[in-house]
Amino acid sequence: MQDKLRVTSKKVLREKRLRKIFLILIVLLLFLLLLFYMIVGIVYNRGNFSITLDENLYFDRGLIMYDDPEYKVYRPELYAEEPDFYNISQYWLPENITESGGGSHNGESYLAYTFYVENIGEEIRDYWSEVYIENVTRNVDDAVRIRIYRNDEYITYAKAKANGEPEVNTTAFLSDTLAGRMHIENMKPGDIDKYTLVIWIEGSDDECTDDILGGEFSVRLRFNSEYVEEN
């Protein structure tokens, strides 16, 4: 009888130990999954609207990018805060939208971000900029407007109509992924280019329908030292 009790007791202890190990593994797995989703969420949200500077522009050509004129340090990437997007009209944008200082200054249903590119070197330089559309869902880019102000003069990019014609008062996207490209020449030492990136969903666009509700998209503005061939 005692041998039987000892065998039963060992079996119960072993089962308790296995259940404890199983629970620990479940908790550990849940913790790792939570950590993974937190990291993915941070990376995804930070990268939705970003501006990148080719390191060659800084190290070889003396160009620097910043969003605070009082804090001019080399930063390879800047991030714009994402607003809650609802369709609006371009006529709702403030006339003084470029006068709100550096960094994010979003309004109701539009993104606005101001930053600067400065030649801190000793020679005249040039550079290229490209505006890329990334991670589009539900064809929301059909109604998106991307306006780039450079020293208060702007270009508004939009996806062409179904018939291939550009939307009213816009420059058509060069492709499904490349919205536009600019070549800036003869930037003298000490010159500063002030940029404001403005993004909204245009309510007057024929493609602004319920079909794009819940859609997501990312925009990346890249500054490069050389012309980048479109893939």
mmCIF file of the C-alpha atoms, coordinates in Angstrom:
data_MODEL
# 
_entry.id   MODEL 
# 
loop_
_atom_site.group_PDB 
_atom_site.id 
_atom_site.type_symbol 
_atom_site.label_atom_id 
_atom_site.label_alt_id 
_atom_site.label_comp_id 
_atom_site.label_asym_id 
_atom_site.label_entity_id 
_atom_site.label_seq_id 
_atom_site.pdbx_PDB_ins_code 
_atom_site.Cartn_x 
_atom_site.Cartn_y 
_atom_site.Cartn_z 
_atom_site.occupancy 
_atom_site.B_iso_or_equiv 
_atom_site.pdbx_formal_charge 
_atom_site.auth_seq_id 
_atom_site.auth_comp_id 
_atom_site.auth_asym_id 
_atom_site.auth_atom_id 
_atom_site.pdbx_PDB_model_num 
ATOM 1   C CA . MET A 1 1   ? 0.000   0.000  0.000   1.00 0.00 ? 1   MET A CA 1 
ATOM 2   C CA . GLN A 1 2   ? 2.790   2.430  0.910   1.00 0.00 ? 2   GLN A CA 1 
ATOM 3   C CA . ASP A 1 3   ? 4.590   1.711  -2.390  1.00 0.00 ? 3   ASP A CA 1 
ATOM 4   C CA . LYS A 1 4   ? 1.388   2.405  -4.254  1.00 0.00 ? 4   LYS A CA 1 
ATOM 5   C CA . LEU A 1 5   ? 0.903   5.700  -2.387  1.00 0.00 ? 5   LEU A CA 1 
ATOM 6   C CA . ARG A 1 6   ? 4.481   6.727  -3.158  1.00 0.00 ? 6   ARG A CA 1 
ATOM 7   C CA . VAL A 1 7   ? 3.992   5.966  -6.852  1.00 0.00 ? 7   VAL A CA 1 
ATOM 8   C CA . THR A 1 8   ? 0.721   7.927  -6.916  1.00 0.00 ? 8   THR A CA 1 
ATOM 9   C CA . SER A 1 9   ? 2.313   10.821 -5.032  1.00 0.00 ? 9   SER A CA 1 
ATOM 10  C CA . LYS A 1 10  ? 5.214   11.005 -7.530  1.00 0.00 ? 10  LYS A CA 1 
ATOM 11  C CA . LYS A 1 11  ? 2.748   10.946 -10.411 1.00 0.00 ? 11  LYS A CA 1 
ATOM 12  C CA . VAL A 1 12  ? 0.732   13.827 -8.905  1.00 0.00 ? 12  VAL A CA 1 
ATOM 13  C CA . LEU A 1 13  ? 3.885   15.865 -8.295  1.00 0.00 ? 13  LEU A CA 1 
ATOM 14  C CA . ARG A 1 14  ? 5.060   15.224 -11.839 1.00 0.00 ? 14  ARG A CA 1 
ATOM 15  C CA . GLU A 1 15  ? 1.706   16.343 -13.254 1.00 0.00 ? 15  GLU A CA 1 
ATOM 16  C CA . LYS A 1 16  ? 1.755   19.501 -11.119 1.00 0.00 ? 16  LYS A CA 1 
ATOM 17  C CA . ARG A 1 17  ? 5.294   20.263 -12.272 1.00 0.00 ? 17  ARG A CA 1 
ATOM 18  C CA . LEU A 1 18  ? 4.311   19.774 -15.935 1.00 0.00 ? 18  LEU A CA 1 
ATOM 19  C CA . ARG A 1 19  ? 1.263   22.032 -15.538 1.00 0.00 ? 19  ARG A CA 1 
ATOM 20  C CA . LYS A 1 20  ? 3.433   24.710 -13.941 1.00 0.00 ? 20  LYS A CA 1 
ATOM 21  C CA . ILE A 1 21  ? 5.990   24.496 -16.752 1.00 0.00 ? 21  ILE A CA 1 
ATOM 22  C CA . PHE A 1 22  ? 3.188   24.623 -19.331 1.00 0.00 ? 22  PHE A CA 1 
ATOM 23  C CA . LEU A 1 23  ? 1.684   27.753 -17.729 1.00 0.00 ? 23  LEU A CA 1 
ATOM 24  C CA . ILE A 1 24  ? 5.099   29.442 -17.616 1.00 0.00 ? 24  ILE A CA 1 
ATOM 25  C CA . LEU A 1 25  ? 5.630   28.679 -21.307 1.00 0.00 ? 25  LEU A CA 1 
ATOM 26  C CA . ILE A 1 26  ? 2.174   30.098 -22.171 1.00 0.00 ? 26  ILE A CA 1 
ATOM 27  C CA . VAL A 1 27  ? 2.877   33.315 -20.226 1.00 0.00 ? 27  VAL A CA 1 
ATOM 28  C CA . LEU A 1 28  ? 6.307   33.629 -21.832 1.00 0.00 ? 28  LEU A CA 1 
ATOM 29  C CA . LEU A 1 29  ? 4.835   33.103 -25.314 1.00 0.00 ? 29  LEU A CA 1 
ATOM 30  C CA . LEU A 1 30  ? 2.134   35.729 -24.713 1.00 0.00 ? 30  LEU A CA 1 
ATOM 31  C CA . PHE A 1 31  ? 4.755   38.177 -23.479 1.00 0.00 ? 31  PHE A CA 1 
ATOM 32  C CA . LEU A 1 32  ? 6.913   37.632 -26.575 1.00 0.00 ? 32  LEU A CA 1 
ATOM 33  C CA . LEU A 1 33  ? 3.902   38.087 -28.879 1.00 0.00 ? 33  LEU A CA 1 
ATOM 34  C CA . LEU A 1 34  ? 2.945   41.309 -27.084 1.00 0.00 ? 34  LEU A CA 1 
ATOM 35  C CA . LEU A 1 35  ? 6.517   42.593 -27.364 1.00 0.00 ? 35  LEU A CA 1 
ATOM 36  C CA . PHE A 1 36  ? 6.619   41.705 -31.070 1.00 0.00 ? 36  PHE A CA 1 
ATOM 37  C CA . TYR A 1 37  ? 3.384   43.576 -31.836 1.00 0.00 ? 37  TYR A CA 1 
ATOM 38  C CA . MET A 1 38  ? 4.549   46.597 -29.838 1.00 0.00 ? 38  MET A CA 1 
ATOM 39  C CA . ILE A 1 39  ? 7.802   46.763 -31.815 1.00 0.00 ? 39  ILE A CA 1 
ATOM 40  C CA . VAL A 1 40  ? 6.052   46.262 -35.156 1.00 0.00 ? 40  VAL A CA 1 
ATOM 41  C CA . GLY A 1 41  ? 3.480   48.896 -34.257 1.00 0.00 ? 41  GLY A CA 1 
ATOM 42  C CA . ILE A 1 42  ? 6.129   51.442 -33.296 1.00 0.00 ? 42  ILE A CA 1 
ATOM 43  C CA . VAL A 1 43  ? 8.155   50.845 -36.444 1.00 0.00 ? 43  VAL A CA 1 
ATOM 44  C CA . TYR A 1 44  ? 5.109   50.922 -38.710 1.00 0.00 ? 44  TYR A CA 1 
ATOM 45  C CA . ASN A 1 45  ? 3.614   54.067 -37.206 1.00 0.00 ? 45  ASN A CA 1 
ATOM 46  C CA . ARG A 1 46  ? 6.894   55.944 -37.195 1.00 0.00 ? 46  ARG A CA 1 
ATOM 47  C CA . GLY A 1 47  ? 7.531   55.085 -40.809 1.00 0.00 ? 47  GLY A CA 1 
ATOM 48  C CA . ASN A 1 48  ? 4.170   56.082 -42.305 1.00 0.00 ? 48  ASN A CA 1 
ATOM 49  C CA . PHE A 1 49  ? 5.310   59.594 -43.243 1.00 0.00 ? 49  PHE A CA 1 
ATOM 50  C CA . SER A 1 50  ? 9.036   60.075 -43.290 1.00 0.00 ? 50  SER A CA 1 
ATOM 51  C CA . ILE A 1 51  ? 11.804  62.122 -44.892 1.00 0.00 ? 51  ILE A CA 1 
ATOM 52  C CA . THR A 1 52  ? 15.220  60.574 -45.493 1.00 0.00 ? 52  THR A CA 1 
ATOM 53  C CA . LEU A 1 53  ? 18.558  62.124 -46.422 1.00 0.00 ? 53  LEU A CA 1 
ATOM 54  C CA . ASP A 1 54  ? 21.159  60.163 -48.376 1.00 0.00 ? 54  ASP A CA 1 
ATOM 55  C CA . GLU A 1 55  ? 24.267  60.036 -46.186 1.00 0.00 ? 55  GLU A CA 1 
ATOM 56  C CA . ASN A 1 56  ? 26.377  61.033 -49.195 1.00 0.00 ? 56  ASN A CA 1 
ATOM 57  C CA . LEU A 1 57  ? 24.650  64.419 -49.210 1.00 0.00 ? 57  LEU A CA 1 
ATOM 58  C CA . TYR A 1 58  ? 25.990  65.040 -45.712 1.00 0.00 ? 58  TYR A CA 1 
ATOM 59  C CA . PHE A 1 59  ? 29.371  63.348 -45.710 1.00 0.00 ? 59  PHE A CA 1 
ATOM 60  C CA . ASP A 1 60  ? 30.395  64.193 -49.296 1.00 0.00 ? 60  ASP A CA 1 
ATOM 61  C CA . ARG A 1 61  ? 28.450  67.366 -50.111 1.00 0.00 ? 61  ARG A CA 1 
ATOM 62  C CA . GLY A 1 62  ? 27.897  69.098 -46.793 1.00 0.00 ? 62  GLY A CA 1 
ATOM 63  C CA . LEU A 1 63  ? 24.093  69.125 -46.864 1.00 0.00 ? 63  LEU A CA 1 
ATOM 64  C CA . ILE A 1 64  ? 22.163  68.748 -43.638 1.00 0.00 ? 64  ILE A CA 1 
ATOM 65  C CA . MET A 1 65  ? 18.456  68.230 -42.849 1.00 0.00 ? 65  MET A CA 1 
ATOM 66  C CA . TYR A 1 66  ? 16.647  69.350 -39.687 1.00 0.00 ? 66  TYR A CA 1 
ATOM 67  C CA . ASP A 1 67  ? 13.230  70.487 -38.445 1.00 0.00 ? 67  ASP A CA 1 
ATOM 68  C CA . ASP A 1 68  ? 14.436  72.814 -35.683 1.00 0.00 ? 68  ASP A CA 1 
ATOM 69  C CA . PRO A 1 69  ? 16.559  75.820 -36.793 1.00 0.00 ? 69  PRO A CA 1 
ATOM 70  C CA . GLU A 1 70  ? 17.936  76.031 -33.254 1.00 0.00 ? 70  GLU A CA 1 
ATOM 71  C CA . TYR A 1 71  ? 19.175  72.438 -33.322 1.00 0.00 ? 71  TYR A CA 1 
ATOM 72  C CA . LYS A 1 72  ? 21.079  71.800 -36.532 1.00 0.00 ? 72  LYS A CA 1 
ATOM 73  C CA . VAL A 1 73  ? 22.487  68.291 -36.242 1.00 0.00 ? 73  VAL A CA 1 
ATOM 74  C CA . TYR A 1 74  ? 22.825  65.535 -38.834 1.00 0.00 ? 74  TYR A CA 1 
ATOM 75  C CA . ARG A 1 75  ? 19.721  63.381 -38.910 1.00 0.00 ? 75  ARG A CA 1 
ATOM 76  C CA . PRO A 1 76  ? 19.335  60.764 -41.646 1.00 0.00 ? 76  PRO A CA 1 
ATOM 77  C CA . GLU A 1 77  ? 15.576  60.541 -41.162 1.00 0.00 ? 77  GLU A CA 1 
ATOM 78  C CA . LEU A 1 78  ? 12.711  62.719 -39.929 1.00 0.00 ? 78  LEU A CA 1 
ATOM 79  C CA . TYR A 1 79  ? 9.221   61.515 -39.000 1.00 0.00 ? 79  TYR A CA 1 
ATOM 80  C CA . ALA A 1 80  ? 5.943   63.396 -39.395 1.00 0.00 ? 80  ALA A CA 1 
ATOM 81  C CA . GLU A 1 81  ? 3.114   62.783 -36.956 1.00 0.00 ? 81  GLU A CA 1 
ATOM 82  C CA . GLU A 1 82  ? 0.106   61.057 -38.512 1.00 0.00 ? 82  GLU A CA 1 
ATOM 83  C CA . PRO A 1 83  ? -3.271  62.826 -38.213 1.00 0.00 ? 83  PRO A CA 1 
ATOM 84  C CA . ASP A 1 84  ? -6.712  61.256 -38.427 1.00 0.00 ? 84  ASP A CA 1 
ATOM 85  C CA . PHE A 1 85  ? -7.478  61.422 -42.130 1.00 0.00 ? 85  PHE A CA 1 
ATOM 86  C CA . TYR A 1 86  ? -10.954 62.306 -43.348 1.00 0.00 ? 86  TYR A CA 1 
ATOM 87  C CA . ASN A 1 87  ? -11.675 63.714 -46.772 1.00 0.00 ? 87  ASN A CA 1 
ATOM 88  C CA . ILE A 1 88  ? -11.481 67.506 -46.972 1.00 0.00 ? 88  ILE A CA 1 
ATOM 89  C CA . SER A 1 89  ? -11.199 70.145 -49.683 1.00 0.00 ? 89  SER A CA 1 
ATOM 90  C CA . GLN A 1 90  ? -7.898  71.748 -50.635 1.00 0.00 ? 90  GLN A CA 1 
ATOM 91  C CA . TYR A 1 91  ? -9.614  75.080 -49.997 1.00 0.00 ? 91  TYR A CA 1 
ATOM 92  C CA . TRP A 1 92  ? -9.803  74.245 -46.309 1.00 0.00 ? 92  TRP A CA 1 
ATOM 93  C CA . LEU A 1 93  ? -6.004  74.365 -45.978 1.00 0.00 ? 93  LEU A CA 1 
ATOM 94  C CA . PRO A 1 94  ? -4.716  77.502 -44.220 1.00 0.00 ? 94  PRO A CA 1 
ATOM 95  C CA . GLU A 1 95  ? -3.125  80.110 -46.478 1.00 0.00 ? 95  GLU A CA 1 
ATOM 96  C CA . ASN A 1 96  ? -0.276  80.484 -43.977 1.00 0.00 ? 96  ASN A CA 1 
ATOM 97  C CA . ILE A 1 97  ? 0.349   76.742 -43.667 1.00 0.00 ? 97  ILE A CA 1 
ATOM 98  C CA . THR A 1 98  ? 4.112   77.220 -44.240 1.00 0.00 ? 98  THR A CA 1 
ATOM 99  C CA . GLU A 1 99  ? 4.438   79.755 -41.421 1.00 0.00 ? 99  GLU A CA 1 
ATOM 100 C CA . SER A 1 100 ? 3.909   77.475 -38.423 1.00 0.00 ? 100 SER A CA 1 
ATOM 101 C CA . GLY A 1 101 ? 7.575   76.738 -37.696 1.00 0.00 ? 101 GLY A CA 1 
ATOM 102 C CA . GLY A 1 102 ? 9.454   73.473 -38.013 1.00 0.00 ? 102 GLY A CA 1 
ATOM 103 C CA . GLY A 1 103 ? 8.206   69.972 -37.292 1.00 0.00 ? 103 GLY A CA 1 
ATOM 104 C CA . SER A 1 104 ? 4.628   68.697 -37.312 1.00 0.00 ? 104 SER A CA 1 
ATOM 105 C CA . HIS A 1 105 ? 1.785   71.214 -37.375 1.00 0.00 ? 105 HIS A CA 1 
ATOM 106 C CA . ASN A 1 106 ? -1.112  69.064 -38.518 1.00 0.00 ? 106 ASN A CA 1 
ATOM 107 C CA . GLY A 1 107 ? -4.608  70.425 -38.837 1.00 0.00 ? 107 GLY A CA 1 
ATOM 108 C CA . GLU A 1 108 ? -7.988  68.768 -38.913 1.00 0.00 ? 108 GLU A CA 1 
ATOM 109 C CA . SER A 1 109 ? -7.712  65.881 -41.370 1.00 0.00 ? 109 SER A CA 1 
ATOM 110 C CA . TYR A 1 110 ? -4.455  66.945 -43.003 1.00 0.00 ? 110 TYR A CA 1 
ATOM 111 C CA . LEU A 1 111 ? -0.751  66.375 -42.390 1.00 0.00 ? 111 LEU A CA 1 
ATOM 112 C CA . ALA A 1 112 ? 1.644   69.326 -42.371 1.00 0.00 ? 112 ALA A CA 1 
ATOM 113 C CA . TYR A 1 113 ? 5.351   69.043 -41.606 1.00 0.00 ? 113 TYR A CA 1 
ATOM 114 C CA . THR A 1 114 ? 8.048   71.693 -42.095 1.00 0.00 ? 114 THR A CA 1 
ATOM 115 C CA . PHE A 1 115 ? 11.780  71.068 -42.259 1.00 0.00 ? 115 PHE A CA 1 
ATOM 116 C CA . TYR A 1 116 ? 14.930  72.504 -43.809 1.00 0.00 ? 116 TYR A CA 1 
ATOM 117 C CA . VAL A 1 117 ? 17.807  71.417 -46.053 1.00 0.00 ? 117 VAL A CA 1 
ATOM 118 C CA . GLU A 1 118 ? 20.938  73.551 -45.684 1.00 0.00 ? 118 GLU A CA 1 
ATOM 119 C CA . ASN A 1 119 ? 24.298  73.619 -47.428 1.00 0.00 ? 119 ASN A CA 1 
ATOM 120 C CA . ILE A 1 120 ? 26.813  73.859 -44.600 1.00 0.00 ? 120 ILE A CA 1 
ATOM 121 C CA . GLY A 1 121 ? 29.705  72.976 -46.906 1.00 0.00 ? 121 GLY A CA 1 
ATOM 122 C CA . GLU A 1 122 ? 32.047  75.213 -48.880 1.00 0.00 ? 122 GLU A CA 1 
ATOM 123 C CA . GLU A 1 123 ? 30.988  74.404 -52.458 1.00 0.00 ? 123 GLU A CA 1 
ATOM 124 C CA . ILE A 1 124 ? 27.915  74.840 -54.663 1.00 0.00 ? 124 ILE A CA 1 
ATOM 125 C CA . ARG A 1 125 ? 25.908  71.633 -54.667 1.00 0.00 ? 125 ARG A CA 1 
ATOM 126 C CA . ASP A 1 126 ? 22.812  70.066 -56.163 1.00 0.00 ? 126 ASP A CA 1 
ATOM 127 C CA . TYR A 1 127 ? 20.539  67.227 -55.073 1.00 0.00 ? 127 TYR A CA 1 
ATOM 128 C CA . TRP A 1 128 ? 17.514  65.177 -56.096 1.00 0.00 ? 128 TRP A CA 1 
ATOM 129 C CA . SER A 1 129 ? 14.274  64.567 -54.263 1.00 0.00 ? 129 SER A CA 1 
ATOM 130 C CA . GLU A 1 130 ? 11.728  61.795 -54.858 1.00 0.00 ? 130 GLU A CA 1 
ATOM 131 C CA . VAL A 1 131 ? 8.291   61.322 -53.323 1.00 0.00 ? 131 VAL A CA 1 
ATOM 132 C CA . TYR A 1 132 ? 7.333   57.664 -52.952 1.00 0.00 ? 132 TYR A CA 1 
ATOM 133 C CA . ILE A 1 133 ? 3.926   56.117 -52.228 1.00 0.00 ? 133 ILE A CA 1 
ATOM 134 C CA . GLU A 1 134 ? 4.185   52.962 -50.125 1.00 0.00 ? 134 GLU A CA 1 
ATOM 135 C CA . ASN A 1 135 ? 1.974   50.369 -48.424 1.00 0.00 ? 135 ASN A CA 1 
ATOM 136 C CA . VAL A 1 136 ? -1.313  51.335 -50.061 1.00 0.00 ? 136 VAL A CA 1 
ATOM 137 C CA . THR A 1 137 ? -4.534  49.524 -49.159 1.00 0.00 ? 137 THR A CA 1 
ATOM 138 C CA . ARG A 1 138 ? -8.055  49.888 -50.575 1.00 0.00 ? 138 ARG A CA 1 
ATOM 139 C CA . ASN A 1 139 ? -6.730  52.181 -53.344 1.00 0.00 ? 139 ASN A CA 1 
ATOM 140 C CA . VAL A 1 140 ? -6.853  55.158 -51.006 1.00 0.00 ? 140 VAL A CA 1 
ATOM 141 C CA . ASP A 1 141 ? -4.049  56.779 -53.019 1.00 0.00 ? 141 ASP A CA 1 
ATOM 142 C CA . ASP A 1 142 ? -6.611  57.400 -55.783 1.00 0.00 ? 142 ASP A CA 1 
ATOM 143 C CA . ALA A 1 143 ? -7.830  60.416 -53.787 1.00 0.00 ? 143 ALA A CA 1 
ATOM 144 C CA . VAL A 1 144 ? -4.659  61.428 -51.950 1.00 0.00 ? 144 VAL A CA 1 
ATOM 145 C CA . ARG A 1 145 ? -3.011  64.803 -52.539 1.00 0.00 ? 145 ARG A CA 1 
ATOM 146 C CA . ILE A 1 146 ? 0.660   65.412 -51.754 1.00 0.00 ? 146 ILE A CA 1 
ATOM 147 C CA . ARG A 1 147 ? 1.764   69.028 -51.798 1.00 0.00 ? 147 ARG A CA 1 
ATOM 148 C CA . ILE A 1 148 ? 5.447   69.925 -51.504 1.00 0.00 ? 148 ILE A CA 1 
ATOM 149 C CA . TYR A 1 149 ? 6.281   73.519 -50.693 1.00 0.00 ? 149 TYR A CA 1 
ATOM 150 C CA . ARG A 1 150 ? 9.872   74.566 -51.396 1.00 0.00 ? 150 ARG A CA 1 
ATOM 151 C CA . ASN A 1 151 ? 10.598  78.099 -50.258 1.00 0.00 ? 151 ASN A CA 1 
ATOM 152 C CA . ASP A 1 152 ? 6.846   78.796 -50.376 1.00 0.00 ? 152 ASP A CA 1 
ATOM 153 C CA . GLU A 1 153 ? 6.375   77.644 -53.980 1.00 0.00 ? 153 GLU A CA 1 
ATOM 154 C CA . TYR A 1 154 ? 4.560   74.341 -54.279 1.00 0.00 ? 154 TYR A CA 1 
ATOM 155 C CA . ILE A 1 155 ? 3.668   71.405 -56.494 1.00 0.00 ? 155 ILE A CA 1 
ATOM 156 C CA . THR A 1 156 ? 0.609   69.272 -55.763 1.00 0.00 ? 156 THR A CA 1 
ATOM 157 C CA . TYR A 1 157 ? 0.893   65.621 -56.809 1.00 0.00 ? 157 TYR A CA 1 
ATOM 158 C CA . ALA A 1 158 ? -2.085  63.334 -57.385 1.00 0.00 ? 158 ALA A CA 1 
ATOM 159 C CA . LYS A 1 159 ? -2.795  60.046 -59.094 1.00 0.00 ? 159 LYS A CA 1 
ATOM 160 C CA . ALA A 1 160 ? -4.068  60.549 -62.644 1.00 0.00 ? 160 ALA A CA 1 
ATOM 161 C CA . LYS A 1 161 ? -7.708  60.026 -63.507 1.00 0.00 ? 161 LYS A CA 1 
ATOM 162 C CA . ALA A 1 162 ? -8.904  56.740 -64.971 1.00 0.00 ? 162 ALA A CA 1 
ATOM 163 C CA . ASN A 1 163 ? -8.561  58.270 -68.457 1.00 0.00 ? 163 ASN A CA 1 
ATOM 164 C CA . GLY A 1 164 ? -4.925  59.168 -67.816 1.00 0.00 ? 164 GLY A CA 1 
ATOM 165 C CA . GLU A 1 165 ? -5.519  62.902 -67.464 1.00 0.00 ? 165 GLU A CA 1 
ATOM 166 C CA . PRO A 1 166 ? -4.137  64.698 -64.376 1.00 0.00 ? 166 PRO A CA 1 
ATOM 167 C CA . GLU A 1 167 ? -6.527  65.831 -61.679 1.00 0.00 ? 167 GLU A CA 1 
ATOM 168 C CA . VAL A 1 168 ? -7.378  69.551 -61.664 1.00 0.00 ? 168 VAL A CA 1 
ATOM 169 C CA . ASN A 1 169 ? -4.498  71.774 -60.478 1.00 0.00 ? 169 ASN A CA 1 
ATOM 170 C CA . THR A 1 170 ? -2.181  68.804 -59.904 1.00 0.00 ? 170 THR A CA 1 
ATOM 171 C CA . THR A 1 171 ? 0.837   67.093 -61.402 1.00 0.00 ? 171 THR A CA 1 
ATOM 172 C CA . ALA A 1 172 ? 0.134   63.423 -62.105 1.00 0.00 ? 172 ALA A CA 1 
ATOM 173 C CA . PHE A 1 173 ? 2.087   60.692 -60.314 1.00 0.00 ? 173 PHE A CA 1 
ATOM 174 C CA . LEU A 1 174 ? 4.975   59.408 -62.393 1.00 0.00 ? 174 LEU A CA 1 
ATOM 175 C CA . SER A 1 175 ? 3.984   55.832 -61.526 1.00 0.00 ? 175 SER A CA 1 
ATOM 176 C CA . ASP A 1 176 ? 1.995   53.851 -58.966 1.00 0.00 ? 176 ASP A CA 1 
ATOM 177 C CA . THR A 1 177 ? 4.887   54.171 -56.491 1.00 0.00 ? 177 THR A CA 1 
ATOM 178 C CA . LEU A 1 178 ? 6.671   57.386 -57.507 1.00 0.00 ? 178 LEU A CA 1 
ATOM 179 C CA . ALA A 1 179 ? 4.611   60.533 -57.067 1.00 0.00 ? 179 ALA A CA 1 
ATOM 180 C CA . GLY A 1 180 ? 7.180   63.063 -58.225 1.00 0.00 ? 180 GLY A CA 1 
ATOM 181 C CA . ARG A 1 181 ? 10.822  64.027 -58.616 1.00 0.00 ? 181 ARG A CA 1 
ATOM 182 C CA . MET A 1 182 ? 12.724  67.326 -58.395 1.00 0.00 ? 182 MET A CA 1 
ATOM 183 C CA . HIS A 1 183 ? 16.309  68.287 -59.231 1.00 0.00 ? 183 HIS A CA 1 
ATOM 184 C CA . ILE A 1 184 ? 17.638  71.179 -57.132 1.00 0.00 ? 184 ILE A CA 1 
ATOM 185 C CA . GLU A 1 185 ? 20.687  72.856 -58.658 1.00 0.00 ? 185 GLU A CA 1 
ATOM 186 C CA . ASN A 1 186 ? 23.249  75.490 -57.666 1.00 0.00 ? 186 ASN A CA 1 
ATOM 187 C CA . MET A 1 187 ? 22.698  75.440 -53.910 1.00 0.00 ? 187 MET A CA 1 
ATOM 188 C CA . LYS A 1 188 ? 25.331  77.831 -52.583 1.00 0.00 ? 188 LYS A CA 1 
ATOM 189 C CA . PRO A 1 189 ? 27.136  77.497 -49.235 1.00 0.00 ? 189 PRO A CA 1 
ATOM 190 C CA . GLY A 1 190 ? 24.854  78.868 -46.538 1.00 0.00 ? 190 GLY A CA 1 
ATOM 191 C CA . ASP A 1 191 ? 21.687  78.472 -48.664 1.00 0.00 ? 191 ASP A CA 1 
ATOM 192 C CA . ILE A 1 192 ? 18.646  77.010 -46.894 1.00 0.00 ? 192 ILE A CA 1 
ATOM 193 C CA . ASP A 1 193 ? 15.709  75.343 -48.627 1.00 0.00 ? 193 ASP A CA 1 
ATOM 194 C CA . LYS A 1 194 ? 12.566  75.408 -46.509 1.00 0.00 ? 194 LYS A CA 1 
ATOM 195 C CA . TYR A 1 195 ? 10.146  72.545 -47.184 1.00 0.00 ? 195 TYR A CA 1 
ATOM 196 C CA . THR A 1 196 ? 6.606   71.924 -46.019 1.00 0.00 ? 196 THR A CA 1 
ATOM 197 C CA . LEU A 1 197 ? 5.000   68.549 -46.750 1.00 0.00 ? 197 LEU A CA 1 
ATOM 198 C CA . VAL A 1 198 ? 1.188   68.634 -46.805 1.00 0.00 ? 198 VAL A CA 1 
ATOM 199 C CA . ILE A 1 199 ? -0.967  65.536 -47.346 1.00 0.00 ? 199 ILE A CA 1 
ATOM 200 C CA . TRP A 1 200 ? -4.734  65.185 -47.392 1.00 0.00 ? 200 TRP A CA 1 
ATOM 201 C CA . ILE A 1 201 ? -7.546  63.153 -48.980 1.00 0.00 ? 201 ILE A CA 1 
ATOM 202 C CA . GLU A 1 202 ? -9.363  65.304 -51.522 1.00 0.00 ? 202 GLU A CA 1 
ATOM 203 C CA . GLY A 1 203 ? -13.125 65.070 -51.091 1.00 0.00 ? 203 GLY A CA 1 
ATOM 204 C CA . SER A 1 204 ? -13.862 66.471 -54.569 1.00 0.00 ? 204 SER A CA 1 
ATOM 205 C CA . ASP A 1 205 ? -11.962 63.642 -56.268 1.00 0.00 ? 205 ASP A CA 1 
ATOM 206 C CA . ASP A 1 206 ? -14.277 61.278 -58.159 1.00 0.00 ? 206 ASP A CA 1 
ATOM 207 C CA . GLU A 1 207 ? -12.372 58.350 -56.610 1.00 0.00 ? 207 GLU A CA 1 
ATOM 208 C CA . CYS A 1 208 ? -13.105 59.592 -53.076 1.00 0.00 ? 208 CYS A CA 1 
ATOM 209 C CA . THR A 1 209 ? -15.874 57.073 -52.403 1.00 0.00 ? 209 THR A CA 1 
ATOM 210 C CA . ASP A 1 210 ? -16.875 54.675 -49.639 1.00 0.00 ? 210 ASP A CA 1 
ATOM 211 C CA . ASP A 1 211 ? -14.676 52.063 -51.309 1.00 0.00 ? 211 ASP A CA 1 
ATOM 212 C CA . ILE A 1 212 ? -11.521 53.698 -49.891 1.00 0.00 ? 212 ILE A CA 1 
ATOM 213 C CA . LEU A 1 213 ? -12.834 53.915 -46.318 1.00 0.00 ? 213 LEU A CA 1 
ATOM 214 C CA . GLY A 1 214 ? -10.368 52.313 -43.923 1.00 0.00 ? 214 GLY A CA 1 
ATOM 215 C CA . GLY A 1 215 ? -7.556  52.462 -46.459 1.00 0.00 ? 215 GLY A CA 1 
ATOM 216 C CA . GLU A 1 216 ? -3.985  53.157 -45.397 1.00 0.00 ? 216 GLU A CA 1 
ATOM 217 C CA . PHE A 1 217 ? -0.914  54.505 -47.142 1.00 0.00 ? 217 PHE A CA 1 
ATOM 218 C CA . SER A 1 218 ? 2.628   55.659 -46.463 1.00 0.00 ? 218 SER A CA 1 
ATOM 219 C CA . VAL A 1 219 ? 4.639   58.465 -48.040 1.00 0.00 ? 219 VAL A CA 1 
ATOM 220 C CA . ARG A 1 220 ? 8.415   58.753 -48.055 1.00 0.00 ? 220 ARG A CA 1 
ATOM 221 C CA . LEU A 1 221 ? 10.219  61.868 -49.259 1.00 0.00 ? 221 LEU A CA 1 
ATOM 222 C CA . ARG A 1 222 ? 13.830  61.004 -50.124 1.00 0.00 ? 222 ARG A CA 1 
ATOM 223 C CA . PHE A 1 223 ? 16.730  63.356 -50.786 1.00 0.00 ? 223 PHE A CA 1 
ATOM 224 C CA . ASN A 1 224 ? 19.509  61.799 -52.841 1.00 0.00 ? 224 ASN A CA 1 
ATOM 225 C CA . SER A 1 225 ? 22.918  62.799 -54.119 1.00 0.00 ? 225 SER A CA 1 
ATOM 226 C CA . GLU A 1 226 ? 22.262  61.287 -57.554 1.00 0.00 ? 226 GLU A CA 1 
ATOM 227 C CA . TYR A 1 227 ? 19.384  60.577 -59.887 1.00 0.00 ? 227 TYR A CA 1 
ATOM 228 C CA . VAL A 1 228 ? 17.665  57.364 -58.795 1.00 0.00 ? 228 VAL A CA 1 
ATOM 229 C CA . GLU A 1 229 ? 16.388  55.166 -61.610 1.00 0.00 ? 229 GLU A CA 1 
ATOM 230 C CA . GLU A 1 230 ? 12.768  54.153 -61.013 1.00 0.00 ? 230 GLU A CA 1 
ATOM 231 C CA . ASN A 1 231 ? 12.314  50.434 -60.402 1.00 0.00 ? 231 ASN A CA 1 
# 
